[in-house]
Amino acid sequence: MGPAPAKAEHRGTAGEPEVMESALEGTGKEGKKESLKKRKIAGSPGEGLLQPVKLSRAELYKEPTNEELSRLRETESLFHSSLLRLQVEELLKEVRLSEKKKERIDAFLREVNQRIMRVPSTPETELTNQAWLPDGVQVPLHQVPYTVKGRFHFLPPAQVTVVGSYLLGTCIRPDINVDVALTIPREILQDKDGLNQRYFRKRALYLTHLAHHLAKDPLFGSVRFSYTNGCHLKPSLLLRPHGKDERLVTVCLHPCPPSDFFRPCRLLPSKNNVRSAWYRGQSPSGDGSPEPPTPHYNTWLLQDTALESHVQLLSAVLGSASGLKDGVALLKVWLRQRELDKGLGGFSGFLVSMVVAFLVSTRKIHSTMSGYQVLRSTLQFLASTDLTVNGISLCFSSDPSLPALADFHQAFPVVFLDSSGHLNLCADITASTYHQVQHEARLSMALLDSKADDGFQLLLMTPKPMVRAFDHILHLRPLSRLQAACHRLKLWPELQDLGGDYVSAALGPLTTLLEQGLGSRLQLLAHSRPPVSEWDISQEPPKHRDPGVLTLGLLLRPEGLTSVLELGPEADQPEAADFRRFWGSRSELRRFQDGAIREAVVWEAASMAQKRLIPHQVVTHLLALHADIPDTCVQYTGGLLDALIQGLKEASNTKGRMVVSQGGEPVMVPNVEAILEDFAILGEGLVQAVDARSERWTV
């Protein structure tokens, strides 16, 4: 909802046109003079061209100012060239939000606030009694199991607060999302709402009632549900303005409890807040067996309580330091081009902002640095710091009651604690994702240090999806097969912790399994989950299998890639049993030339092309053996050029050279026309092979 045009404003009242006419009469003579000047300028022969600036001799040869000298020195030492500096500055201009759009967004946010506070309340009912819900709207949460204790009624939020990058001034175009936290009144919540998804059920019902009433308001052109960062227990409500401003902004409503509602000591990584008997629909065993911890569930509760504190921290760190904000914007572009910030477990823009805040607090970044310096320093930190081994923390308190970093390392693969010392910001990130971020940071630092002319283009302007970054790609589909994999791998505690999300539960064990099997052949293994799309408020929420595919990328080492032998321990060693258990029927005893008798696995590969595809045999064998995923569910893409290269070699042997006569003697020379024809055949074959074998590749 932007401001009305100027003409429409003047037509609003009857008296305004008279005032406007009298004002014009008073300036009639001056207006005529100005119009004559404009006509003279418009009629000049150099119309539309920049005229040269005439400088006096003193101005032409005056000494540069201190500011100009400082800028030249900074450009030489940091940007390697003035071109790179200009490119970075132009990119920042493109991704920043203009002041005019900010004003229109602010006006829309004020309207949203008023509409939310006018939503009527409802009478109190049991959580399982949802007959009060109106037709045409569905609860955006899979309520499994359905039976749960607790009562619910709707009241307008106690507080409506804008949080996130828009408030900090670090949001980037083209997609502008404004996060708004709705503080749920204490009257709705109960002491034990942290148990058995009670809080998440109330949160979803709160959004359902809001969605029903806001969808009827003509202010909004679109009212839809979505998952917050891909977490299926935490839906959010998306509001977009009506009319021409529909693409201006998306307002994301996030209900949250009061910041001090949950006691942090109950939400430690070692605590359980989802009872096994309730989750499995069984009666309590009563044998006194300990409950499995629910670290991810506890983290999701803590995340909602820390929304405002995180914004306050970032606001205090970034403040008016334009260089820090520019650096965060560049880092967000860097992440987006590599598709590292998407879906559950992505390295989001919020997370990289917190990394910058950590570097500022540890004095590795100064508030006076430029955006390019912040980008370099952050990439250097990510490239050289392994958070899977040595976690970091924004909490510098010496309180002995706070949990240690080692406690979080036992529960999470990647550890980065916020300023409270209780919340792991990287709880949803897998080790594979963080290692992929590290790998890309190392490549980017090498690119910046190389002073390449196209460094800016490759770093921040060129998309780099998984198909461009990895040697072999495999797709697992349908995702429902991962449910059987969870049963085979006995991942009941993980399912209980993740609320039944079998894709997230199986992801970590599967990547660990493949990394162990590929061994020295593998340099990096990464995964990609397509983000869950938003849905209409009248539809059921998406299921875990709805994204359709889980993609894994393999970056291979040339050394050892073509080896057909997996050498195991000697037969009398205790490790031999583990080797046989891991490889199954492929393991067999073999005698070697040195007389040793060892367990070994031999892969079938006659040609070099088949040897390069040994990872395909490893992956399909291990998935079928340990996860009950047959090879029909694995779409493997690799070695697409082998057949084409072989055909090119055969063609080159017959057409690649020709005999000509030079000085009466026959001489063998290259046949250029035949070679060019071979390359054309190679290009056509590559396009056909890619289209046929991988739907992700488009040409």
Steps between C-alpha positions, in 0.01 A plus 500: 500500500704792380414872530243635258626685191540872528209575267265280700599679819419845354159379387409383847329827611318780323721780632832361394478575126436868577807519722711327238380745223573810708845372576567450132377853416744653743793338326383546142779736385772296660352188348510653152867595542586150613312346209688723253831388650397137473404547136839650425676209665274246330571654164878488536688264266655309790166396644523179706883496503731556793684828465872520597573660836728801475756516781747770577872420503507515882209254526648270237835456676398533865622236745264212586324521834569262787171326431592443135845369595348266758252370245777437247713315757200293613415410142858392427544291815155341530329491165805429279341733243261791481278289272433250778408782737259649248343158441444444872349845546266455203389160629415650838293769330305231316418285803422780746142602567415852385360759739175530306432129534586514869234767550238288322600192700482694827151619412393142426647379829298758692183377331593138581549588866156660519330203333669248733396685815135502382473120464231382747566261788352149536369300799729252672487136387710185523784474250341191348159670468543694176134520398521880538728526198317655202459328166746587227814502716721209607739475795853536352642215708488121485351418842648153546422361749177698528435451871671763711423678826440872533246775434496781244321826428595791276590847620665780300880497538649675799759660274569527125869547422686524171808279512756378248705656226248764394523672835881476491528634145673187364221350290577460130293498187324356307296316768428730792370314806410680822486279810247605764495338844159467669539454875235253618328623821587307814131423559508260205807306618539250783800391703552165327448616144861410420405129523374281215456774236233685702655839429535424129131393482395829662729692269343338193143562625592864568609540136191317373263746669706795375504365144121458493432863591784664305408311181167687493669842513529678161839641606663165427532350157650176628477319836691171505685266735867402488754320716749711692843401366349170387408388854165320478418565868528878452269633227475871426235716334595692184319825417537690174333829406219523248530648154812641338706463821449123523867435422625785714540305824406179681419538870570181699311470830677293769310436826737473795469469879620766745879493515506369860221243470712184460766422756834447319608225739212285371613547139860385521620261225498209747136553608191321368176686426325245277395193695546166324169360624307798362683506167465125433145480635591251772437484871792607722743213557565582865835319496693819570689496170636846407332700228712587192603866478324731254761766414342620174153528653644699790686726258183582306334609824797720590508657154157653548596651835816662358363687197511844661829448684674402178373812324618715790845340485536550125369854526759583766783346293407630156355829621593779262803316357418504129804284420374215717156517341653501152710198594193309621320583175795371293513181706129442442553535125793258523284242681206543265708447186620167644153395625639452851224694679194304396270273700545323830864489600610776264771748589259792514558873479414532869771249586768678298396826670562335836842384376584862417380600849730237651798625300429857611475392864834316473657800321573313180278749318489871580193719460695737272575231241348518153252243371770331291726468805215344700438256215865394484539468877184292537590268212848457647347408836259249346777345290736452797261418787339158537194541722443125491811458718540827690176688554478873572277704730370854525460449875804623691355442846692291755181373667569136600132407463516551121545186287843440349578491130578129535139435601380653175757311293353175630154597375571701181751463215558879472514731803463881515338630821315829533552759773279311749728194491199266469402518132704338221449714190630218276280228646332420166819506293660167414874444489476451122341841450759676713786323319347616171496860632866457602591363158331787317665753733844355421433517126379859535808606696727342238306685232535834680870447559562409136405853387318353200326744269174305522525443876200718582290331234582151630468596866174692517329500160515140376246248635663180619240228555593150608525366144781747431685443825523118516631218282222249559137567598248251635130549568310292754132467419237445620575648841258259665777237469688688771229403747598135455865606530427650842349172617796303361751733664296503828466878514206510742658760733577728203143473370366581844729804522419628150124450522487218248709669229656184360690687227696706754540198729652282226712770337787503750544120525479459121769761430724346766445156345595615150802698622632188673439283194654737244800564724802647322305534174291778650606859557159645590145371533213748516123480493224723373135496600257705291326758720139425585278737305232709670139384489149642513331525840222268378745217422658235719865567591761326282625160610863405543504316168344782298828669391552183298878461491813511711812591303853402597814636335837323491824691447759230425878479534699389194730298725356157568182563303564219252616242755294181482615372841377588850768354727383392843670369816663162533268210567611449861458865599193605706425773242432232237151435640409870470633505143286199406196654669546826313550356150276195533519240225755705303767429760712190447833353618790537256867398505742766375849473355663583832331195654246699704140381517267796521138596467450683173233631262561484125286707262426393144652747256669404175557837329614835636152640446354228724766563763399865518146381583602280794341757742167409341548136602605602851200728554234262372646202691519681835156661471338167420691313773462743791199718416268278293519745209509300175699615199172580320457792744847641424537711187875532453653758266870464423737412219279663237798588282660155491299367207542825311875512560533141380306583184714807446817293528377249243400776262831679546696183420336483158437865416730698726798496260545512128791457261611789282795540262766750593805520265405168341497317836185384683455675840244420774326820626193561721165510324356819651157461343463148641606614850246784496234256389588269791461785749159583355395136543633508856293809586180355355553171680568673830172693484305186413663296777444767764135546402444127505665415832448798729193718517696758704730586208351742248670640193 
